[in-house]
Amino acid sequence: MFEPKIVAFFCNWCTYTAADLAGVSRMKYSPNVRIIRVMCSGRIDPELIVKAFEKGADGVIIGGCHPGDCHYQNGNHKTLRRYKLLKGLVEQFDIEWERLRLEWISASEGEKVQRVSNEFTEQIRVLGPIQMKGGRVVHG
């Protein structure tokens, strides 16, 4: 059975802390998700997302503080603007935009990290491995 590789870029102050809470609380979530801690979701360069797919990720999650709660004031507003652009960008690389997900998760929402990780893993499992389209990206 296909087991997807998912890369998650989580902001240090909220989503990463929520993932830590989920772990400390012994909440079980998909081991397919590999978390990369970033100081702020607004600091995630679109090139990192493309590189994650290029290096074998079947899906990418971006996790940040809820709008209005960013420790760097407007980092998550930058993230939202970039996410909208990234959806189109990944499609230019013949990758379905559904393989990219943005979630606002506060430090106290460990159960949301669990739910999002499990839902997204299942969604990517249904999509299957990234297929060759137009001679570009292929995994699996």
C-alpha positions in Angstrom: 0.0 0.0 0.0 1.2 3.5 -0.9 2.5 5.4 2.2 2.7 9.2 1.4 5.6 11.3 2.5 4.4 14.6 3.9 6.5 17.6 4.8 5.0 20.0 7.4 6.5 23.5 7.8 5.2 24.6 11.3 5.8 28.0 12.9 7.7 27.8 16.1 5.3 29.8 18.3 2.0 28.1 17.5 1.7 25.1 15.3 5.0 23.5 16.3 4.1 24.0 20.0 0.7 22.4 19.2 2.5 19.4 17.7 4.6 19.2 20.8 1.5 19.3 22.9 0.0 16.5 20.8 3.1 14.4 21.4 3.2 15.1 25.1 -0.5 14.3 25.4 0.2 11.0 23.6 -2.2 11.9 20.8 -1.6 9.5 17.9 -1.2 11.1 14.5 0.2 10.0 11.2 3.9 9.1 11.2 3.9 10.1 7.5 4.2 13.7 8.5 7.8 15.1 8.9 7.8 18.4 10.7 10.2 21.2 10.0 10.2 24.0 12.5 10.4 27.6 11.1 10.3 30.7 13.2 7.3 32.1 11.3 5.1 30.8 8.5 5.7 34.1 6.8 9.4 33.2 6.4 8.6 30.1 4.3 10.1 30.8 0.9 7.9 29.4 -1.9 11.1 27.7 -3.2 11.1 25.5 -0.1 7.7 24.2 -1.0 8.7 23.4 -4.5 12.0 21.8 -3.3 10.0 19.6 -0.9 8.0 18.2 -3.8 11.1 17.9 -5.9 12.9 15.9 -3.2 10.0 13.4 -2.8 7.2 14.9 -0.7 3.8 13.7 -1.8 2.1 16.6 0.2 3.1 19.7 2.1 1.4 21.3 5.1 2.0 24.9 6.1 1.0 25.6 9.7 0.9 29.0 11.3 -0.6 31.2 14.0 -4.2 32.2 13.6 -4.6 35.6 11.8 -4.2 38.4 14.3 -2.1 36.2 16.6 1.2 36.2 14.8 4.2 36.8 17.0 5.8 38.8 14.2 2.6 40.9 13.6 1.8 40.1 10.0 3.7 36.9 9.1 0.6 34.9 8.6 -0.9 37.5 6.3 2.2 37.0 4.1 1.7 33.3 4.4 -1.9 33.5 3.1 -0.9 35.6 0.1 2.0 33.3 -0.7 -0.3 30.2 -0.3 -2.7 31.6 -2.9 0.2 32.1 -5.3 1.7 28.7 -4.4 -1.5 26.8 -5.4 -1.0 28.1 -8.9 2.7 27.6 -8.9 2.6 23.9 -7.9 0.1 23.3 -10.7 2.6 24.8 -13.2 4.8 21.9 -12.1 2.0 19.5 -12.8 1.3 18.9 -9.1 -2.3 19.0 -7.9 -2.9 22.0 -5.6 -4.7 19.6 -3.2 -1.3 18.3 -2.2 -0.6 21.7 -0.5 -2.5 22.6 2.7 -2.5 25.7 4.9 -3.8 25.5 8.5 -3.9 28.0 11.3 -3.2 26.1 14.5 -2.6 27.8 17.9 -0.3 26.4 20.6 -3.2 25.0 22.5 -4.7 23.0 19.6 -2.8 19.7 19.8 -5.9 17.9 18.7 -6.1 20.0 15.6 -2.5 18.9 14.6 -3.6 15.3 15.1 -6.8 15.8 13.0 -5.1 17.7 10.2 -2.2 15.3 10.0 -4.5 12.3 9.8 -6.9 13.9 7.3 -4.2 15.1 5.0 -2.4 11.8 5.1 -5.6 10.1 4.0 -6.2 12.7 1.3 -2.8 12.2 -0.1 -3.2 8.4 0.1 -6.3 8.7 -2.0 -4.5 11.0 -4.6 -1.7 8.4 -4.7 1.9 9.1 -5.6 2.7 12.1 -7.7 2.5 11.0 -11.3 4.5 12.0 -14.4 2.7 14.7 -16.3 4.1 16.4 -19.3 7.6 15.0 -18.6 8.0 16.8 -15.3 7.7 15.6 -11.7 7.4 12.0 -10.9 7.6 10.1 -7.6 6.9 6.6 -6.6 
